[in-house]
Amino acid sequence: MAHKSGLDVLLQRTSLSIPFEHFLEHIEENYPLGTILDYQPIREGYEDANIFLLTTKKNYVAKIFSKEKTKGNRESYQKVLQEAQKISVPVPFLVYGKQGILSNCLGTPYLLTEYFEGTSFYGKTPELVDMITITHALARLHTLNFQI
C-alpha cells in the first residue's frame, strides 16, 4: 500500500507512535475484517483521524482518537452510537474486536465501524429533503436519556 496524501497531518492529531502500516497489521490481528487491501484518509473533520479501510470482507472506518480525548470522551462516543442505533438513528455500526469496541494499540486508542454509506455535504448545500431527514434524526437523538 502506498503512502496516502494527508495521512501525516491527520495522524499528528493522535498519539500513534508506530509506522501506520504496523497499526494496520494490529487492526487485522484484532478485528474479524479479513485483509486490508487499501486505505484512504478521510480529510473531513477536525479532531480525530478517520481512515477508510477497504478489506476482503467489507468497508470500514478506523477512528483513531485525538490526543485530547479522555477515556470518558471515548466511552461517551461509543455509548451515543450504541443508543442511537436502538432508536433507529442512522449511525455507523461499531465492530467488536478482541479488546471489545474501544481498542488500544500501544497507547493509541481507536475503534472500528462499518463504513456508513451516505451523502457528503462537504462543498455542497443540502436540499430541503436532506435538512428534514437530518432534523428528524436529531430530534430522535434528543429523546435519549442517559448520562454522558
Phi, psi and omega in degrees: 000133182279159176295137184256139181299132177087352183296316182301320180296316179297316185291340176297338178286343189251177177260016181298123185242004179248162176303142185302324179298326177290324176298317178298321176298319177301316179299313181301324181286336188252352181230147180276062185245004183080213181260136175282118181271325182199165177213158179212125176299140174262107189282339178293148181108167185221356183247287184276173174255118179250130184235122175287132180240122172265121183234176179287349180253304183210182171259139182227170171231126172267123176256110176264116186291147179292160180302329185282343183287128177275169176302318178298320177299315182294318179294322177295319178302312179300314183296318179300315179297317180296315181291323179298321178298322182296333180252021173064032171275128183291108178223160178294145177281131177286145181251131178274133176243189181298333180263004185102212179276308179278120183247168181216131177240100179050047178091000179254111181281141179202170171214169182235136173234158170292146179297134183259106179291135178179179181271134173267134177260012178294117178081006178218152181273129177296147176277169182304317181298324177294316181295323178294316179299315180295319180298318178296319179295318178295321178297319177295320178300324181288353175275350179294140182227086177208159181282129174239000000 
